[in-house]
Amino acid sequence: MPTLKHPPTVWTDGTLSLLTHGYAWLPDHMRASPDGMVRTRLLGRRTVALRGPEAVDFFYDEQHVQRRAALPDPVLDTLFGQGAVHTLDGRAHRVRKAMFLGLLQDEKGIEALRDHVLLRWREAVGRWGDAPEETVVLFDETARILALAVCDWTGVALTAEDGEQLARDCVAMVDGFATAGPRHLRARHARKRQEQALAQLVVRVRELQETAPDGCALEVVARHRDADGTLLDPRLAAVELLNIIRPTVAIAWFATFAAHALHRWPQHRGPVRGDVSGHLATGFAHEVRRFYPFAPFVGGIAVRDLEWHGESVPEGTLLLLDLYGQHHDAQWWDHPYRFDPHRFGTGESLRHLVPQGGGDPAEGHRCPGEDITVTLLAALVTELAGLDIGVPDQDLTIPLSRIPTLPRSGFRFHLS
């Protein structure tokens, strides 16, 4: 088996350090590496981490890296679900992914989802206006709004109470995937509860006991046939429905960061509020996704013996692509620690932006819902900029040791 030209004497396991240092763990190691390549172990597995546009192309080439077996069970049992599209490769992945692409990259569908979100948002603003002195926790409210809106769009009918539970469960799934202890247990219980409920719904749709509008996500997933020509198992159909619903609810993290940015740099509020074209709101959404921490990295497995810049990477090595570090590297960003929504005027800057992965979403593992994320976040940025709010004293620090992170207070405000 090939060995690295300059291996460390011992491949030290970095799992505990990752859990302790969070988002800073990999960028710190990258800065200390003379060749921009980190060698470590995670959960005992030999691991190599890379960064940069060239590394993105390398990582998302299926001749180099596969996702099957790259995601540990604790992540599948909380965030993605066992058997999810994220765990597939080759034709099986492309056939399953085509279902998501048809749902999540249709322009009219995206506009319809945005309209559902704006309707739910404005209903909530009206409710807040009825009690202007009452403090609103933006993160909690936005998660609920997004849960109700995406279920309106997918065809999953919910009561207000069910929508509250779904929002809490989706937040728990995201919040508990990268940790141990109570957060992780909550995430497991949340996933089990929602998978069971949605699996039962899929069965009812298939048996014509419940109707789903033609072309909605519920109907498409319930009728989808995989590469082998068979319908998805009801539990697996529920997993993939959640892989539409949960990431949409997760936009609450970005929306809360956007409010944080508007509060910290209020000079952007007026221009965004008056931006008729929506270009500045879209640039603001991109900059929120670059500047603030969400996914620290993505991982895959080397499918064969590889070489990266003259260094050997043995088959079976866990490969990490450093997302957070890439978004704050001066090699690709001018003043990377400056929040600047105007930086996204060129295709080159967008090529370096990979908060939801890189490569071609049709062929690789880049998130097919990225257009939805940008569209919904831009709409929410515009709505936030248009609110006259008071922001009381609170803890708005964002701990980088916690994955995923958020302003500690969830961003509390009241309408002025």
BELMO-V184865 format. One record per residue. RES is the residue in one small letter. SS is DSSP state (helix for helix, strand for strand, loop for the rest). PHI is phi as a letter, one per 20 degrees, with the letter a starting at -180 (999 if undefined). Layout:
# BELMO-V184865
res = (RES	RES)
ss = (SS	SS)
phi = (PHI	PHI)
This chain:
# BELMO-V184865
res = (m	p	t	l	k	h	p	p	t	v	w	t	d	g	t	l	s	l	l	t	h	g	y	a	w	l	p	d	h	m	r	a	s	p	d	g	m	v	r	t	r	l	l	g	r	r	t	v	a	l	r	g	p	e	a	v	d	f	f	y	d	e	q	h	v	q	r	r	a	a	l	p	d	p	v	l	d	t	l	f	g	q	g	a	v	h	t	l	d	g	r	a	h	r	v	r	k	a	m	f	l	g	l	l	q	d	e	k	g	i	e	a	l	r	d	h	v	l	l	r	w	r	e	a	v	g	r	w	g	d	a	p	e	e	t	v	v	l	f	d	e	t	a	r	i	l	a	l	a	v	c	d	w	t	g	v	a	l	t	a	e	d	g	e	q	l	a	r	d	c	v	a	m	v	d	g	f	a	t	a	g	p	r	h	l	r	a	r	h	a	r	k	r	q	e	q	a	l	a	q	l	v	v	r	v	r	e	l	q	e	t	a	p	d	g	c	a	l	e	v	v	a	r	h	r	d	a	d	g	t	l	l	d	p	r	l	a	a	v	e	l	l	n	i	i	r	p	t	v	a	i	a	w	f	a	t	f	a	a	h	a	l	h	r	w	p	q	h	r	g	p	v	r	g	d	v	s	g	h	l	a	t	g	f	a	h	e	v	r	r	f	y	p	f	a	p	f	v	g	g	i	a	v	r	d	l	e	w	h	g	e	s	v	p	e	g	t	l	l	l	l	d	l	y	g	q	h	h	d	a	q	w	w	d	h	p	y	r	f	d	p	h	r	f	g	t	g	e	s	l	r	h	l	v	p	q	g	g	g	d	p	a	e	g	h	r	c	p	g	e	d	i	t	v	t	l	l	a	a	l	v	t	e	l	a	g	l	d	i	g	v	p	d	q	d	l	t	i	p	l	s	r	i	p	t	l	p	r	s	g	f	r	f	h	l	s)
ss = (loop	loop	loop	loop	loop	loop	loop	loop	loop	loop	loop	loop	strand	loop	helix	helix	helix	helix	helix	helix	helix	loop	loop	helix	helix	helix	helix	helix	helix	helix	helix	helix	loop	loop	loop	loop	loop	strand	strand	strand	strand	strand	loop	loop	strand	strand	strand	strand	strand	strand	loop	loop	helix	helix	helix	helix	helix	helix	helix	loop	loop	loop	loop	loop	strand	strand	loop	loop	loop	loop	loop	loop	helix	helix	helix	helix	helix	helix	helix	helix	loop	loop	loop	loop	helix	helix	helix	loop	loop	helix	helix	helix	helix	helix	helix	helix	helix	helix	helix	helix	helix	helix	helix	helix	loop	loop	helix	helix	helix	helix	helix	helix	helix	helix	helix	helix	helix	helix	helix	helix	helix	helix	helix	helix	helix	helix	helix	helix	helix	helix	loop	loop	loop	loop	loop	strand	strand	helix	helix	helix	helix	helix	helix	helix	helix	helix	helix	helix	helix	helix	helix	helix	helix	helix	loop	loop	loop	loop	loop	helix	helix	helix	helix	helix	helix	helix	helix	helix	helix	helix	helix	helix	helix	helix	helix	loop	loop	loop	loop	loop	loop	helix	helix	helix	helix	helix	helix	helix	helix	helix	helix	helix	helix	helix	helix	helix	helix	helix	helix	helix	helix	helix	helix	helix	helix	helix	loop	loop	loop	loop	loop	loop	loop	loop	loop	loop	helix	helix	helix	helix	helix	helix	helix	loop	strand	loop	loop	loop	loop	loop	strand	loop	loop	helix	helix	helix	helix	helix	helix	helix	helix	helix	helix	helix	helix	helix	helix	helix	helix	loop	helix	helix	helix	helix	helix	helix	helix	helix	helix	helix	helix	helix	helix	helix	loop	loop	helix	helix	helix	helix	helix	helix	helix	loop	loop	loop	loop	loop	helix	helix	helix	helix	helix	helix	helix	helix	helix	helix	helix	helix	helix	loop	loop	loop	loop	loop	strand	strand	strand	strand	strand	strand	loop	loop	loop	strand	strand	strand	loop	loop	strand	strand	strand	loop	loop	loop	loop	strand	strand	strand	strand	strand	helix	helix	helix	helix	loop	loop	loop	loop	loop	loop	loop	loop	loop	loop	loop	loop	loop	loop	helix	helix	helix	loop	loop	loop	helix	helix	helix	helix	helix	loop	loop	loop	loop	loop	loop	loop	loop	loop	loop	loop	loop	loop	loop	loop	loop	loop	loop	helix	helix	helix	helix	helix	helix	helix	helix	helix	helix	helix	helix	helix	helix	helix	helix	loop	loop	loop	strand	strand	loop	loop	loop	loop	loop	loop	loop	strand	loop	loop	loop	loop	loop	loop	loop	loop	strand	loop	loop	loop	loop	strand	strand	strand	strand	loop)
phi = (999	f	c	f	f	c	f	f	g	c	e	f	f	d	g	f	f	f	f	e	e	m	f	f	g	f	g	f	f	f	f	e	e	f	d	m	c	e	c	b	c	c	l	n	e	g	c	c	d	c	b	o	g	f	f	f	f	f	f	e	e	f	f	d	c	c	e	g	m	e	e	f	g	g	f	f	f	c	e	e	n	f	n	f	g	f	e	e	c	m	f	g	f	f	f	f	f	g	f	f	f	f	e	d	c	e	f	f	f	f	f	f	f	g	f	f	f	f	f	f	f	f	f	f	f	f	f	f	f	f	c	f	e	f	f	d	e	g	g	f	f	f	f	f	g	f	f	f	f	f	f	g	f	f	n	e	f	c	f	g	f	f	f	f	f	f	f	f	f	f	f	f	f	f	f	d	f	d	b	d	n	g	f	f	f	f	f	f	f	f	f	g	f	f	f	f	f	f	f	f	f	g	f	f	f	f	e	m	e	b	e	c	g	g	n	f	g	g	f	f	f	f	e	f	d	f	g	e	n	d	f	f	g	g	f	f	f	f	g	f	f	f	f	d	f	f	f	f	f	f	f	g	f	f	f	f	f	f	f	g	f	f	f	f	c	f	f	e	f	f	g	f	f	e	e	f	f	n	f	f	f	f	f	f	f	f	f	f	f	e	f	e	e	c	e	f	a	c	c	b	d	f	e	b	f	c	c	c	l	n	d	e	c	f	g	n	f	f	d	d	d	f	e	f	f	f	f	c	d	f	f	d	c	f	l	f	e	d	e	b	f	e	f	e	e	c	f	f	f	f	f	e	e	c	f	d	n	c	n	e	f	f	d	d	d	f	f	f	e	f	f	f	g	f	f	f	f	f	f	f	g	f	f	f	f	e	e	e	c	d	d	f	g	a	e	e	f	d	f	f	f	d	c	f	d	a	g	g	e	m	m	e	b	b	f	e)
